[in-house]
Amino acid sequence: MDVRGYIEAHRDEFLSSLKEWLAIPSISADPAHADDVRASARWLADHLTATGFPTVEVWRTPGLPAVYAEWPAADPDAPTVLVYGHHDVQPVDPVGEWETDPFTPTERGTSLFARGASDDKGQVLFHALGVRAALAESGADAPPVTLKLLVEGEEESGSVHFAELMRANRERLACDVAVISDTTMWAADTPSMCVGMRGVTDVEINLYGPSRDLHSGSFGGAVPNPLKAMSDLLSGLHDADGRIAVPGFYDGVVEASDEERELIAQLPFEEKEWLETAASTATWGEAGYSTLERIWLRPTAEINGMWGGHTGAGGKTIVPRSAHAKVSFRLVPGQEPAHVQDRVRAYVEAGVPDGLRAELEFGGPGVRACASDLTSSELRAARTAMERAFGARVLYTREGGSGPEADIADVLGAPLVFVAVGLDEDRIHAPNEKVEVPLLLKGAESAAYLWEELAAARRA
């Protein structure tokens, strides 16, 4: 039986299994659901065993468990592929906005509604269907690549133990390429591959001046005002062209290739429609770049909040004792979070006038950006596999957010390839999350072809 025929013949069985898994409320951010996350890991382990993986293990962490599975190729020279995903899900609040129970999977038309349907249980499970379809077509007892799965249980709560888990199991996780199935496509009728994700670091800036609030009539204009100094610092983050003005901020930035920018320009992007989703009436950003390039290819500095002094009813004429702000920086390939933090600290310290004291609190070490090599044989294999499944040209996108993918590349030293079929309209992290069933089946078909294409690329 060919791959597509096998997947269609096992569609109902696949959906039945997925619904069973989706019914487990594996919310990692809520301690009350810790046992549910553990139950989700056990369910996946049992399913992968039934799929045929000869090695399946639940890996404990100081927090919540991950699932590891391995299926060696018959050919010892075949490439090794690691598939990454996660089995934990977001909280469901506000529950009242769900049209159906978030953990009672419900089909309506081609959509399957449930928390985790798209992010990320549906996209994890299509790999199990895909490997069975590949074996059904080839008649082999093992896939054409050594296939490893690593499915973590804390992605939706920060992947706090994930990097250490990989470091502790680096030898077992060794691979030639890592396949990520936790992103989205441009649209159901415009298949695409994510080829990069931005990194991030964030900081709280605190400026302290006089030891108490001062009467502005007696002291205003004669002592430095922390809110004035903070306003100057924040307004100085960008120049007139929207470029970040922190000295050294762009050190190491790897510019996107002309090919990638051309492929992005081919996407059917309507700025007016995008503005509606952004609840805005105008775009803004670094000069010389399109809206999509600004949110995918360029670093940013965003003022997330600022406060200080009197904010209650009525007037209070003071020089405030302190001022505070939260700022986040999205990073692109080539930028090191530690270096950006050093540059931001130097910028603040250089800009604080005498009489004020600055304290900066960074929200951890930050996350590096990651990107696929557009010239790699692995990316070409993945693109070919998706084009075989969809019967259409596959374009490239990036994602403006951040995840643990950079840790995978750093710890395992493996190139990243993104093969995913979620959609922006799947409402991940929001009420009424759903996934399109036909796209999950296309994901399984893409996975089945991918193992064949990667094995062929190694032999070429």
C-alpha positions as a printed NumPy array, in Angstrom:
array([[  0.   ,   0.   ,   0.   ],
       [  1.334,   3.464,  -0.836],
       [  1.848,   6.14 ,   1.813],
       [ -1.26 ,   8.184,   1.022],
       [ -3.47 ,   5.109,   0.84 ],
       [ -2.212,   3.825,   4.19 ],
       [ -2.84 ,   7.176,   5.885],
       [ -6.38 ,   7.431,   4.518],
       [ -7.117,   3.84 ,   5.537],
       [ -5.968,   4.56 ,   9.118],
       [ -7.466,   8.031,   9.452],
       [-10.188,   7.061,  11.919],
       [ -7.804,   5.012,  14.035],
       [ -5.376,   7.958,  14.151],
       [ -8.103,  10.402,  15.196],
       [ -9.413,   8.05 ,  17.851],
       [ -5.955,   7.82 ,  19.405],
       [ -5.408,  11.562,  19.191],
       [ -8.73 ,  12.284,  20.904],
       [ -7.82 ,   9.896,  23.703],
       [ -4.552,  11.754,  24.257],
       [ -6.156,  15.189,  24.003],
       [ -8.582,  14.268,  26.772],
       [ -5.666,  14.265,  29.249],
       [ -5.385,  17.825,  30.685],
       [ -1.58 ,  17.964,  30.69 ],
       [ -1.226,  21.615,  31.774],
       [  2.398,  21.924,  32.877],
       [  2.064,  25.447,  34.295],
       [ -0.534,  24.34 ,  36.871],
       [  0.862,  22.186,  39.718],
       [ -2.619,  20.726,  40.184],
       [ -2.199,  19.022,  36.787],
       [  1.259,  17.546,  37.39 ],
       [ -0.174,  14.033,  37.554],
       [ -2.006,  14.67 ,  34.288],
       [  1.279,  15.598,  32.594],
       [  2.77 ,  12.357,  33.883],
       [ -0.267,  10.458,  32.595],
       [  0.188,  12.139,  29.212],
       [  3.799,  10.952,  29.077],
       [  2.76 ,   7.399,  29.905],
       [  0.035,   7.49 ,  27.243],
       [  2.501,   8.608,  24.586],
       [  5.044,   6.014,  25.641],
       [  2.427,   3.26 ,  25.323],
       [  1.316,   4.572,  21.919],
       [  4.854,   4.688,  20.549],
       [  5.465,   1.164,  21.795],
       [  2.331,   0.012,  19.998],
       [  3.518,   1.858,  16.882],
       [  6.594,  -0.352,  16.831],
       [  9.386,   1.672,  18.414],
       [ 11.655,  -0.933,  20.053],
       [ 12.943,   1.554,  22.635],
       [ 10.53 ,   3.801,  24.505],
       [ 11.311,   5.473,  27.831],
       [  9.787,   8.105,  30.088],
       [ 12.595,  10.409,  31.21 ],
       [ 12.156,  12.05 ,  34.574],
       [ 13.327,  15.585,  35.277],
       [ 13.286,  17.678,  38.467],
       [  9.945,  18.858,  37.088],
       [  7.758,  17.022,  34.603],
       [  8.699,  14.077,  32.365],
       [  9.732,  13.836,  28.74 ],
       [  9.298,  10.825,  26.451],
       [ 12.153,   9.335,  24.438],
       [ 11.763,   6.746,  21.687],
       [ 14.195,   5.222,  19.2  ],
       [ 13.826,   3.025,  16.128],
       [ 17.183,   2.102,  14.533],
       [ 17.47 ,   1.857,  10.769],
       [ 18.472,  -1.476,   9.247],
       [ 21.355,   0.291,   7.48 ],
       [ 24.029,   1.284,  10.047],
       [ 25.166,   4.082,   7.721],
       [ 21.727,   5.653,   7.531],
       [ 21.379,   9.169,   8.98 ],
       [ 19.958,   9.668,  12.463],
       [ 16.976,  11.999,  12.799],
       [ 15.668,  13.448,  16.059],
       [ 12.061,  14.69 ,  16.128],
       [ 11.242,  17.28 ,  18.803],
       [  7.797,  18.149,  20.152],
       [  6.004,  18.56 ,  23.48 ],
       [  3.072,  16.837,  25.163],
       [  2.17 ,  19.502,  27.725],
       [ -0.47 ,  22.125,  26.941],
       [ -1.412,  25.673,  27.842],
       [ -3.966,  26.543,  30.543],
       [ -7.528,  26.915,  29.252],
       [ -8.627,  30.166,  30.896],
       [-10.999,  31.845,  30.254],
       [-13.016,  28.626,  30.244],
       [-16.257,  30.498,  29.562],
       [-15.072,  31.43 ,  26.075],
       [-14.745,  27.808,  24.957],
       [-17.635,  26.627,  22.79 ],
       [-16.953,  23.02 ,  23.814],
       [-15.111,  21.494,  26.742],
       [-11.358,  21.981,  26.085],
       [-10.593,  18.385,  27.03 ],
       [-13.518,  16.789,  25.23 ],
       [-12.169,  16.666,  21.657],
       [-14.911,  17.687,  19.24 ],
       [-14.983,  17.487,  15.444],
       [-16.784,  20.176,  13.47 ],
       [-16.341,  19.882,   9.737],
       [-12.649,  19.4  ,   9.031],
       [-11.606,  20.865,  12.39 ],
       [-10.83 ,  19.079,  15.642],
       [-11.258,  21.303,  18.709],
       [ -9.378,  20.664,  21.958],
       [ -6.55 ,  22.14 ,  23.958],
       [ -3.327,  20.777,  22.447],
       [ -4.909,  19.749,  19.149],
       [ -2.455,  21.884,  17.198],
       [  0.057,  22.799,  19.901],
       [  1.463,  20.204,  20.003],
       [ -0.129,  16.786,  20.429],
       [ -1.589,  16.575,  16.937],
       [  1.738,  17.49 ,  15.37 ],
       [  3.629,  14.993,  17.528],
       [  1.272,  12.143,  16.783],
       [  1.351,  12.48 ,  13.009],
       [  4.947,  11.219,  13.136],
       [  3.785,   7.876,  14.513],
       [  1.305,   7.555,  11.648],
       [  3.93 ,   8.699,   9.166],
       [  6.498,   6.068,  10.115],
       [  3.899,   3.291,   9.876],
       [  2.878,   4.591,   6.438],
       [  6.519,   4.606,   5.285],
       [  6.965,   1.009,   6.427],
       [  3.709,  -0.07 ,   4.785],
       [  4.908,   1.275,   1.437],
       [  8.446,  -0.136,   1.654],
       [  7.539,  -3.445,   3.269],
       [ 10.552,  -2.986,   5.551],
       [ 10.758,  -3.736,   9.267],
       [ 12.603,  -0.525,  10.127],
       [ 12.569,   3.054,   8.838],
       [ 15.203,   4.161,   6.311],
       [ 16.73 ,   6.454,   8.957],
       [ 17.421,   5.878,  12.618],
       [ 14.473,   7.705,  14.113],
       [ 14.505,   9.257,  17.583],
       [ 11.704,  11.18 ,  19.268],
       [ 12.138,  13.559,  22.194],
       [  8.828,  14.931,  23.451],
       [  9.138,  17.185,  26.474],
       [  6.574,  17.952,  29.155],
       [  7.471,  21.51 ,  30.16 ],
       [  7.566,  23.55 ,  26.946],
       [  4.473,  25.546,  27.878],
       [  6.043,  26.473,  31.216],
       [  9.43 ,  27.591,  29.934],
       [ 11.314,  24.329,  29.218],
       [ 13.134,  24.989,  32.48 ],
       [ 14.795,  21.553,  32.66 ],
       [ 15.026,  20.771,  28.954],
       [ 18.556,  21.946,  28.173],
       [ 19.974,  20.049,  31.148],
       [ 17.996,  16.944,  30.147],
       [ 19.604,  17.08 ,  26.714],
       [ 23.074,  17.654,  28.123],
       [ 22.687,  14.673,  30.454],
       [ 21.607,  12.474,  27.526],
       [ 23.72 ,  14.03 ,  24.788],
       [ 25.155,  10.726,  23.54 ],
       [ 21.779,   9.012,  23.248],
       [ 20.299,  12.041,  21.5  ],
       [ 23.143,  12.36 ,  18.981],
       [ 21.71 ,  12.971,  15.516],
       [ 22.485,  14.291,  12.058],
       [ 19.44 ,  16.551,  11.929],
       [ 16.686,  17.677,  14.31 ],
       [ 13.138,  17.959,  12.964],
       [ 10.886,  20.442,  14.757],
       [  7.12 ,  19.978,  14.558],
       [  5.886,  22.79 ,  16.785],
       [  5.341,  25.679,  14.385],
       [  2.874,  26.752,  11.7  ],
       [  2.424,  27.072,   7.95 ],
       [  1.396,  30.251,   6.148],
       [ -2.04 ,  28.908,   5.157],
       [ -3.814,  25.672,   4.31 ],
       [ -3.526,  26.469,   0.603],
       [ -0.017,  27.942,   0.886],
       [  2.267,  25.319,   2.406],
       [  5.425,  26.694,   3.951],
       [  8.338,  25.775,   6.17 ],
       [  9.575,  27.806,   9.094],
       [ 13.31 ,  28.37 ,   8.659],
       [ 14.08 ,  30.364,  11.785],
       [ 12.921,  31.653,  15.149],
       [ 14.058,  34.765,  16.964],
       [ 15.704,  34.687,  20.368],
       [ 14.83 ,  36.9  ,  23.309],
       [ 16.162,  38.557,  26.421],
       [ 14.339,  40.912,  28.763],
       [ 15.254,  43.34 ,  31.501],
       [ 13.691,  45.423,  34.235],
       [ 15.389,  48.809,  34.584],
       [ 15.116,  50.581,  37.93 ],
       [ 16.335,  54.141,  38.489],
       [ 16.638,  55.525,  42.024],
       [ 17.126,  59.176,  42.949],
       [ 16.223,  60.981,  46.158],
       [ 15.493,  58.797,  49.168],
       [ 11.9  ,  60.1  ,  49.216],
       [  9.474,  61.88 ,  46.909],
       [ 10.237,  65.601,  46.842],
       [  7.996,  68.674,  46.55 ],
       [  8.378,  69.828,  42.939],
       [  8.015,  73.475,  43.927],
       [ 10.891,  73.32 ,  46.363],
       [ 13.172,  70.896,  44.519],
       [ 11.92 ,  70.515,  40.928],
       [ 14.388,  71.664,  38.291],
       [ 17.258,  71.463,  40.778],
       [ 17.695,  67.684,  41.256],
       [ 17.622,  64.89 ,  38.652],
       [ 14.183,  63.375,  38.078],
       [ 14.224,  59.541,  37.727],
       [ 11.177,  59.527,  35.426],
       [ 12.751,  62.139,  33.151],
       [ 15.953,  60.101,  32.982],
       [ 13.974,  56.93 ,  32.271],
       [ 12.045,  58.679,  29.5  ],
       [ 15.324,  59.76 ,  27.913],
       [ 16.74 ,  56.231,  28.091],
       [ 13.668,  54.661,  26.549],
       [ 13.232,  57.272,  23.831],
       [ 16.888,  56.793,  22.921],
       [ 16.507,  53.08 ,  22.233],
       [ 15.68 ,  53.817,  18.566],
       [ 16.964,  56.297,  16.034],
       [ 14.815,  58.194,  13.536],
       [ 14.812,  55.195,  11.17 ],
       [ 13.544,  52.767,  13.81 ],
       [ 16.962,  51.145,  14.169],
       [ 18.052,  50.186,  17.693],
       [ 20.55 ,  52.792,  18.895],
       [ 22.22 ,  50.792,  21.68 ],
       [ 25.947,  50.777,  20.761],
       [ 27.09 ,  47.271,  19.805],
       [ 23.546,  45.864,  19.727],
       [ 23.9  ,  44.599,  16.137],
       [ 27.281,  42.946,  16.69 ],
       [ 27.331,  39.548,  14.95 ],
       [ 23.92 ,  39.873,  13.275],
       [ 23.637,  37.456,  10.341],
       [ 21.675,  39.139,   7.577],
       [ 19.01 ,  37.113,   5.775],
       [ 19.909,  36.072,   2.262],
       [ 18.397,  37.683,  -0.819],
       [ 16.817,  34.295,  -1.629],
       [ 14.975,  34.165,   1.666],
       [ 13.769,  37.759,   1.368],
       [ 12.509,  37.003,  -2.154],
       [ 10.625,  33.924,  -0.935],
       [  9.066,  35.925,   1.895],
       [  7.976,  38.548,  -0.631],
       [  6.128,  35.827,  -2.57 ],
       [  3.817,  35.076,   0.351],
       [  0.245,  36.363,  -0.16 ],
       [  0.528,  38.998,   2.572],
       [ -2.154,  41.678,   2.845],
       [ -1.009,  44.427,   5.177],
       [ -4.542,  45.78 ,   5.705],
       [ -5.749,  42.383,   6.905],
       [ -2.668,  41.983,   9.084],
       [ -3.325,  45.342,  10.722],
       [ -6.792,  44.146,  11.658],
       [ -5.319,  41.145,  13.456],
       [ -2.828,  43.499,  15.121],
       [ -5.692,  45.801,  16.249],
       [ -3.658,  48.71 ,  14.896],
       [ -4.168,  51.379,  12.236],
       [ -0.539,  51.782,  11.143],
       [  2.726,  49.873,  10.839],
       [  6.048,  51.023,  12.277],
       [  9.55 ,  49.662,  12.361],
       [ 13.058,  49.681,  10.995],
       [ 13.301,  51.506,   7.681],
       [ 14.129,  49.44 ,   4.622],
       [ 12.269,  46.298,   5.689],
       [  8.774,  45.003,   5.037],
       [  6.373,  44.189,   7.843],
       [  7.078,  40.449,   7.605],
       [ 10.823,  41.063,   7.554],
       [ 10.529,  43.258,  10.64 ],
       [  8.804,  40.535,  12.68 ],
       [ 10.836,  37.612,  11.329],
       [ 14.288,  38.81 ,  10.274],
       [ 15.123,  41.859,  12.396],
       [ 15.903,  42.314,  16.093],
       [ 13.648,  44.538,  18.139],
       [ 13.504,  46.513,  21.356],
       [ 10.035,  46.824,  22.876],
       [  9.058,  48.838,  25.928],
       [  6.689,  46.484,  27.738],
       [  5.788,  48.775,  30.627],
       [  6.949,  51.757,  32.684],
       [  5.875,  53.205,  35.964],
       [  6.859,  55.512,  38.827],
       [  5.726,  58.517,  40.8  ],
       [  2.086,  59.414,  41.291],
       [ -0.43 ,  57.513,  39.178],
       [ -3.539,  57.872,  41.344],
       [ -6.436,  60.276,  41.115],
       [ -5.773,  63.992,  41.223],
       [ -2.522,  65.876,  41.075],
       [  0.558,  65.316,  43.198],
       [  3.37 ,  67.69 ,  42.321],
       [  6.481,  65.704,  43.127],
       [  9.907,  64.699,  41.949],
       [  9.51 ,  60.919,  42.317],
       [ 12.066,  58.869,  44.157],
       [ 12.259,  56.162,  41.478],
       [ 11.262,  55.073,  37.977],
       [ 10.903,  51.601,  36.506],
       [ 10.525,  49.999,  33.096],
       [ 10.413,  46.549,  31.527],
       [ 12.007,  46.114,  28.108],
       [ 12.332,  43.024,  25.911],
       [ 14.673,  42.444,  22.995],
       [ 13.969,  39.956,  20.208],
       [ 17.209,  38.639,  18.739],
       [ 18.212,  37.22 ,  15.373],
       [ 20.888,  34.687,  14.371],
       [ 24.383,  35.822,  15.271],
       [ 23.34 ,  37.752,  18.372],
       [ 24.394,  36.382,  21.746],
       [ 21.977,  37.18 ,  24.596],
       [ 24.851,  37.687,  27.058],
       [ 26.505,  40.216,  24.74 ],
       [ 23.214,  42.061,  24.215],
       [ 22.718,  42.201,  27.986],
       [ 26.203,  43.677,  28.402],
       [ 25.481,  46.306,  25.732],
       [ 22.143,  47.233,  27.307],
       [ 23.746,  47.543,  30.733],
       [ 26.464,  49.797,  29.312],
       [ 23.858,  51.909,  27.499],
       [ 21.849,  52.452,  30.671],
       [ 24.852,  53.194,  32.854],
       [ 26.204,  55.693,  30.323],
       [ 22.845,  57.451,  30.105],
       [ 22.053,  57.822,  33.803],
       [ 22.826,  61.358,  35.086],
       [ 24.775,  62.025,  38.27 ],
       [ 22.601,  61.702,  41.329],
       [ 20.688,  58.673,  40.069],
       [ 21.472,  55.005,  40.555],
       [ 20.528,  52.271,  38.068],
       [ 19.774,  48.637,  38.814],
       [ 19.105,  46.156,  36.003],
       [ 17.481,  42.771,  36.502],
       [ 17.61 ,  40.465,  33.488],
       [ 15.031,  37.685,  33.273],
       [ 17.575,  34.892,  33.006],
       [ 20.28 ,  34.159,  30.435],
       [ 17.995,  34.692,  27.45 ],
       [ 17.363,  32.51 ,  24.414],
       [ 19.444,  32.482,  21.256],
       [ 17.837,  32.722,  17.841],
       [ 17.971,  29.745,  15.504],
       [ 17.793,  29.351,  11.75 ],
       [ 18.012,  26.62 ,   9.137],
       [ 20.757,  26.616,   6.53 ],
       [ 18.867,  27.245,   3.294],
       [ 21.583,  25.485,   1.308],
       [ 21.637,  22.283,   3.373],
       [ 20.696,  18.895,   1.97 ],
       [ 18.497,  18.324,   5.026],
       [ 16.386,  21.398,   4.31 ],
       [ 16.098,  20.447,   0.644],
       [ 14.966,  16.953,   1.67 ],
       [ 12.314,  18.347,   4.005],
       [ 11.059,  20.792,   1.396],
       [ 10.854,  18.014,  -1.206],
       [  8.944,  15.785,   1.234],
       [  6.382,  18.491,   1.943],
       [  6.008,  19.325,  -1.745],
       [  5.339,  15.643,  -2.504],
       [  2.64 ,  15.57 ,   0.174],
       [  0.982,  18.88 ,  -0.698],
       [  1.511,  18.836,  -4.443],
       [  2.52 ,  22.502,  -4.34 ],
       [  5.593,  24.667,  -3.994],
       [  6.642,  25.137,  -0.387],
       [  7.663,  28.688,   0.602],
       [  9.698,  29.84 ,   3.597],
       [  8.599,  31.701,   6.705],
       [ 10.139,  32.494,  10.057],
       [  8.534,  32.977,  13.449],
       [  8.886,  36.048,  15.592],
       [  8.617,  34.168,  18.864],
       [ 11.13 ,  32.032,  20.735],
       [ 11.357,  28.456,  21.992],
       [ 13.81 ,  25.74 ,  23.058],
       [ 14.917,  25.066,  19.477],
       [ 18.144,  27.046,  19.912],
       [ 19.041,  24.789,  22.847],
       [ 18.567,  21.744,  20.61 ],
       [ 20.952,  23.166,  18.02 ],
       [ 23.488,  24.23 ,  20.656],
       [ 23.503,  21.103,  22.823],
       [ 23.275,  18.521,  20.043],
       [ 25.192,  20.437,  17.398],
       [ 22.622,  19.413,  14.792],
       [ 21.009,  21.462,  12.015],
       [ 17.319,  22.254,  12.455],
       [ 14.55 ,  21.527,   9.977],
       [ 10.954,  22.59 ,  10.67 ],
       [  8.173,  20.328,   9.36 ],
       [  4.826,  21.419,  10.769],
       [  1.242,  21.926,   9.609],
       [ -0.348,  24.163,  12.238],
       [ -2.052,  27.406,  11.222],
       [ -2.11 ,  30.835,  12.839],
       [ -5.91 ,  30.564,  12.954],
       [ -5.659,  27.405,  15.067],
       [ -5.948,  29.708,  18.113],
       [ -3.118,  28.093,  20.02 ],
       [ -2.886,  29.404,  23.606],
       [ -6.439,  30.777,  23.248],
       [ -9.953,  29.419,  23.779],
       [-11.287,  27.107,  21.056],
       [ -7.906,  25.807,  19.923],
       [ -8.31 ,  23.544,  16.906],
       [ -6.388,  21.741,  14.208],
       [ -7.331,  20.948,  10.627],
       [ -7.519,  17.168,  10.276],
       [ -6.594,  17.146,   6.56 ],
       [ -3.413,  19.034,   7.426],
       [ -2.476,  16.543,  10.133],
       [ -2.787,  13.798,   7.533],
       [ -0.59 ,  15.827,   5.168],
       [  1.879,  16.151,   8.036],
       [  1.967,  12.378,   8.409],
       [  2.494,  12.015,   4.669],
       [  5.295,  14.596,   4.736],
       [  6.973,  12.718,   7.589],
       [  6.751,   9.424,   5.703],
       [  8.438,  10.953,   2.666],
       [ 10.964,  12.82 ,   4.803],
       [ 12.683,   9.689,   6.103],
       [ 13.054,   8.438,   2.535],
       [ 14.349,  11.791,   1.276],
       [ 16.879,  12.148,   4.109],
       [ 18.189,   8.632,   3.517],
       [ 18.527,   9.357,  -0.202],
       [ 20.359,  12.638,   0.53 ],
       [ 22.928,  10.727,   2.587],
       [ 23.51 ,   8.24 ,  -0.245],
       [ 23.857,  10.968,  -2.887]])
